[in-house]
Amino acid sequence: MDINSRIELNNGVMIPPIGLGAYLSKPGDETYNAVLFALQNGYRHIDSAAFYRNESDIGRAFRDSGLKREDFFITTKLWNKDQGYDKALKAFEQSLKNFQMDYIDLYLIHWPVENLRKESWKALESLYDQKLVRSIGVSNYTIRHIKELLGYANVIPVVNQVEFSPFLNQKELQEFCMENKIYIEAYTPLTRGQKLNDPRLVQLSEKYKKTAAQILIKWSLQIGTITLPKSVTPSRILENIHVFDFEISQEDMEYMNSFNENFRTSWDPTNTP
Ligand SMILES: NC(=O)c1ccc[n+]([C@@H]2O[C@H](COP(=O)([O-])OP(=O)(O)OC[C@H]3O[C@@H](n4cnc5c(N)ncnc54)[C@H](OP(=O)(O)O)[C@@H]3O)[C@@H](O)[C@H]2O)c1
C-alpha cells in the first residue's frame, strides 16, 4: 500500500485509504489552508460534514488545488436535525451548493436518529439512483442499527464510520461489517491526542522510529480500516500520511490489539434505540 493506493468499496468505487478529517477545523482560512496544503501534498480524500460548517472552505480549497474532480474524493454527512426524507434531500442540496460541486463521492447518515433513520436512508438511496452521490453509507451505527437497515435497504452502505483505535478496538463490529461488505472508516484514529503519551505506544514509536501518531495510523490501516486523521498543522498533515515506509509486525499488531479499553473521545451510540 502507498499514497496512491485505493480501496474498492462494495459498489466498485475506489477510495483513498487515508482521508484528512475536518471536524473542528475552523470555518474560513484554517480549513481552507489545511485542505489546500493537504491536497498539494498527496491527500486526495477529505472527510467533512454539514455539521462542521466548513464545506464551502473545502470546496474552495479543492478548486484552487487545480486537481481534476475525478482525482478528488469528498465525503460529507447528513446532520441529525435534517433527518427524514424531504429534509435530507434539501440538506443534501445545500451541501452540494456549499461545495459548489455537481456530485459527492460519499454521503453518510451522521448518526442513527431514532424513527427517522429509515426515511433518511431512502432519501440517500434516491440521491444514489440519481447519481448525485457515487456511494452512500452510515456513521455511528452499531450492529443492531445495521441489521435493522439491512432489513429495508435496497442499497447496502459502503462504509460505517465509527470511532476506532487500539484503545477502542471494535473487533466484533468490524467483523460483522466486513461479512456484509461494509468497510469500517476509523474516526478519531489519533484519540484526539489523548493517548499519544501512552508508554506502550511511546516504546513502539522508539522501536519503529516513527511518531506515536504514525504508529496509530499504521495500525488502523493494517487492521483493515479506512482512516481519517485530522490536523490543521502542516507538519502534522505531512507526518500523518508518511506511513507507507514501514510495517508493524504481526506480533506488535497483536500487542496493540490488547490495548483495547473501550476508550471513547466522542459520542457513544451503544444505547441509541
Ligand atoms: N462521524 C462522526 O461522528 C465523527 C466523529 C468524530 C470525528 N469524525 C471524523 O474523524 C476525523 C478525525 O477525528 P478527530 O478530529 O476527532 O480526532 P483525531 O484525528 O484523532 O485527532 C485530531 C487531533 O490530534 C491532533 N494531531 C493531528 N495529528 C497529530 C500528530 N501527528 N501529532 C500530534 N497531534 C496530532 C490535531 O491537532 P491539530 O489539528 O491542531 O494539528 C487534533 O487536535 C474528524 O476530523 C472527522 O472528520 C467523525
The ligand as a Tripos MOL2 file, in Angstrom:
@<TRIPOS>MOLECULE
LIG
   48    52     1     0     0
SMALL
NO_CHARGES

@<TRIPOS>ATOM
      1 N1        -18.7750   10.5370   12.1690 N.am      1 LIG1
      2 C1        -18.5530   11.0630   13.3360 C.2       1 LIG1
      3 O1        -19.4310   11.1080   14.2130 O.2       1 LIG1
      4 C2        -17.1890   11.6070   13.6360 C.ar      1 LIG1
      5 C3        -16.8510   11.9400   14.9700 C.ar      1 LIG1
      6 C4        -15.5550   12.4190   15.2080 C.ar      1 LIG1
      7 C5        -14.6520   12.5590   14.1560 C.ar      1 LIG1
      8 N2        -15.0280   12.2420   12.8730 N.ar      1 LIG1
      9 C6        -14.0970   12.4120   11.7140 C.3       1 LIG1
     10 O2        -12.8310   11.8520   12.0230 O.3       1 LIG1
     11 C7        -11.8320   12.8530   11.9500 C.3       1 LIG1
     12 C8        -10.7180   12.5910   12.9390 C.3       1 LIG1
     13 O3        -11.1820   12.5870   14.2710 O.3       1 LIG1
     14 P1        -10.8960   13.7750   15.3060 P.3       1 LIG1
     15 O4        -10.6760   15.0490   14.5810 O.co2     1 LIG1
     16 O5        -11.9880   13.7210   16.2860 O.co2     1 LIG1
     17 O6         -9.5740   13.3060   16.0800 O.3       1 LIG1
     18 P2         -8.1070   12.7780   15.6880 P.3       1 LIG1
     19 O7         -7.8830   12.7860   14.2310 O.co2     1 LIG1
     20 O8         -7.9190   11.5160   16.4520 O.co2     1 LIG1
     21 O9         -7.1970   13.8560   16.4010 O.3       1 LIG1
     22 C9         -7.1240   15.1910   15.9750 C.3       1 LIG1
     23 C10        -6.2670   15.9650   16.9940 C.3       1 LIG1
     24 O10        -4.9340   15.4460   17.0030 O.3       1 LIG1
     25 C11        -4.0120   16.4660   16.6750 C.3       1 LIG1
     26 N3         -2.9890   15.8640   15.7990 N.ar      1 LIG1
     27 C12        -3.1190   15.5510   14.4820 C.ar      1 LIG1
     28 N4         -2.0040   14.9670   14.0110 N.ar      1 LIG1
     29 C13        -1.1460   14.9130   15.0460 C.ar      1 LIG1
     30 C14         0.1840   14.4420   15.1640 C.ar      1 LIG1
     31 N5          0.8310   13.9040   14.1270 N.pl3     1 LIG1
     32 N6          0.7950   14.5520   16.3740 N.ar      1 LIG1
     33 C15         0.1450   15.0920   17.4350 C.ar      1 LIG1
     34 N7         -1.1180   15.5480   17.3830 N.ar      1 LIG1
     35 C16        -1.7620   15.4680   16.1880 C.ar      1 LIG1
     36 C17        -4.8150   17.5410   15.9720 C.3       1 LIG1
     37 O11        -4.2620   18.8220   16.2060 O.3       1 LIG1
     38 P3         -4.1000   19.9650   15.0660 P.3       1 LIG1
     39 O12        -5.2880   19.9150   14.1620 O.co2     1 LIG1
     40 O13        -4.0560   21.2140   15.9080 O.co2     1 LIG1
     41 O14        -2.8120   19.6870   14.3570 O.co2     1 LIG1
     42 C18        -6.1630   17.4200   16.6810 C.3       1 LIG1
     43 O15        -6.1400   18.1180   17.9150 O.3       1 LIG1
     44 C19       -12.6200   14.1390   12.2170 C.3       1 LIG1
     45 O16       -11.9070   15.2850   11.8900 O.3       1 LIG1
     46 C20       -13.8520   13.8740   11.4010 C.3       1 LIG1
     47 O17       -13.5860   14.0720   10.0280 O.3       1 LIG1
     48 C21       -16.2740   11.7600   12.6140 C.ar      1 LIG1
@<TRIPOS>BOND
     1     1     2 1
     2     2     3 2
     3     2     4 1
     4     4     5 ar
     5     4    48 ar
     6     5     6 ar
     7     6     7 ar
     8     7     8 ar
     9     8     9 1
    10     8    48 ar
    11     9    10 1
    12     9    46 1
    13    10    11 1
    14    11    12 1
    15    11    44 1
    16    12    13 1
    17    13    14 1
    18    14    15 2
    19    14    16 1
    20    14    17 1
    21    17    18 1
    22    18    19 2
    23    18    20 1
    24    18    21 1
    25    21    22 1
    26    22    23 1
    27    23    24 1
    28    23    42 1
    29    24    25 1
    30    25    26 1
    31    25    36 1
    32    26    27 ar
    33    26    35 ar
    34    27    28 ar
    35    28    29 ar
    36    29    30 ar
    37    29    35 ar
    38    30    31 1
    39    30    32 ar
    40    32    33 ar
    41    33    34 ar
    42    34    35 ar
    43    36    37 1
    44    36    42 1
    45    37    38 1
    46    38    39 2
    47    38    40 1
    48    38    41 1
    49    42    43 1
    50    44    45 1
    51    44    46 1
    52    46    47 1
@<TRIPOS>SUBSTRUCTURE
     1 LIG1         1 GROUP 0 **** ****
